[in-house]
Amino acid sequence: MNVISEKIKQLFFDTFSTNPTIVRSSGRVNLIGEHVDYNGGFVLPAAIDKSTYLAIAPSDSESGKWISVDFDKSVDIKFGVFKPIPQNRWAEYILGVVEQFYKRGLEVIPFNCVVTGDIPIGSGLSSSAALESAVAFAINEMNEFGMSRNELAKLAQQAENEFMGVKCGIMDMFASIHGKENHVLRLDCETLDYEYFPLNLGDYKIVLFDTGVKHNLVDSEYNVRRLQCEEGLAFFRKHFDETIPNLSQVPLAWLQASRSQLNPVVYNRCQYVIEENQRMLSACEDLKVGNLRDFGIKLTATHEGLRNLYEVSCKELDFLVDAVWHESAVLGSRMMGGGFGGCTINLIKADVIDDLYARLSMLYKEKTGIDLKMYSVVTANGTEIIQ
């Protein structure tokens, strides 16, 4: 038990006069393989040591009270009613998960809960997926439904797709639920087959620089990218092979042979996805042999694709990547997550991190007027009961 979990345990007891179950669910970083999860490709996420904490116990009525420590808000919930909760988006993530159990014919015991965490919201570390994963895991345990971790990841994804209206892939929830300390997870998003790879960074650390911005484009443009990729896949199924399972498996030669036939924007989106999937598989080979230099180069190449072909970066993210491009102690840097804000992920030699952060903070403040935040993260286990 840490300070955060002790805090919500006490708050829960003070509010409901009973001891709760405490569930912790990790945020995630994705080292490489960005925006390919919903295109059936491979991704390489890791659960991290920043988490959402959920205190939960059955209520003694047909309703429940849900409390957010971070937003200092609470809502009263009547179970079996699934409609938006104005000004309480955090609670909608929980309700969307509950609804998915009902859709499977599984009636959830009404519950009270308290939620908090140390995942910076809007940073691209998937605080929403961590919350959904924690809730799904807790409900499954509390009701003894017997669902597997894979099934829970799918359920959490569908909650975000259907109730929240964000057509995300499964990577974030899968990483939160399946994470393993000191490892990354290579996930085939088409089959959900996965494999752990030891992450041996030696003198380097994973460092996140937080832009401090989240442009409003992120959700709407995310859905637009999905539609553009679906348009590209439909083209290749019609003209090349109707059985091709997803865009990530389209050969690059098919794309190159179709430049004059595709909408230029759709062409760029497809080019990024196909190249990123190939880059990700190659990057796993780099990790196998301990070639961090080439792995880092691929990170930066991913950012170039996200900036110029997929167009989900922004000036703040680009500034942070460009600012470390010539730093010999930085092996690679790219934007991470949905885009239009959030964090860059960097591989930086440990003994220069503080100095680099001091210099970069000053430059970023001059350029944007925003105070730059930094997070150094390490890998962690996925969703688990800690009490």
Beta strands, then each sheet from edge to edge (+ up, - down):
strand 1: 21-30
strand 2: 42-43
strand 3: 45-58
strand 4: 63-68
strand 5: 73-78
strand 6: 111-117
strand 7: 183-188
strand 8: 194-198
strand 9: 204-214
strand 10: 330-335
strand 11: 341-349
strand 12: 373-377
strand 13: 384-385
sheet 1: 5+ 4- 6- 3+ 1- 13+
sheet 2: 2+ 7- 8+
sheet 3: 10+ 11- 9+ 12-
end
